[in-house]
Amino acid sequence: MSNNSNDKDILALETISELKNYNNYTFKIIEDSISGKKVLDFGSGYGVFSQYIQNKGFDVEALEINETAIKESRSRGINTFSNINDLNEKYDTVVSLNVLEHVKDDTVLMNQMKSLLSKNGYLILYLPASNFIWSQMDDDVNHLRRYSKKDLKQKLESLNFEIVFIRYVDFIGWAVLVIFKFLRVKPKFNKKLLIFYDKVFFRLLKYLDILFQKIIGKNLFVIAKSKE
């Protein structure tokens, strides 16, 4: 991985960790969907989500490859691994937030997640949605794709997962990016701008998700059950 790519990753991780309203909202959705007590945060970043659910009483471990992120995660008291081969346990639930869009072969990674699940365990994914809103920001944080419901369901079902639940999240974020698109504004990944969005727009308009969760949003949230 190049230094430039690593710098992009760190900027994104730092920014995401500071989006307090967004994180509290999405973390609660995910927390309410976790099955069992033993949880793996796959691609845990700075450990913000791991710390959140650990404080809620879950038995959490994390997997992360970015060295800076690993140190930050461990500083939060999270048992964080850097190599998947060091994971010797099976988990009731594997959670992965905004990871698969960064890898070339996402089905290989989904299959790895599946191998870490206990019998009839659950996989929870949170991913960017809608290619229609692809922008400079996606390029800035090394996204390779945004997902559609159809594509994601097909990939999971091909790996013998059963889709339990799927919905869109962050309609207002999607709407803002659509407006930018029609105004021919090319938004770049900007830490201050995203924190402003979190404090003002998302905090006030997040409840629009209730109306649009089955229609469209900036992200997809899916719960899938391993059939094996």
Disulfide bonds with the S-S distance in Angstrom:
none
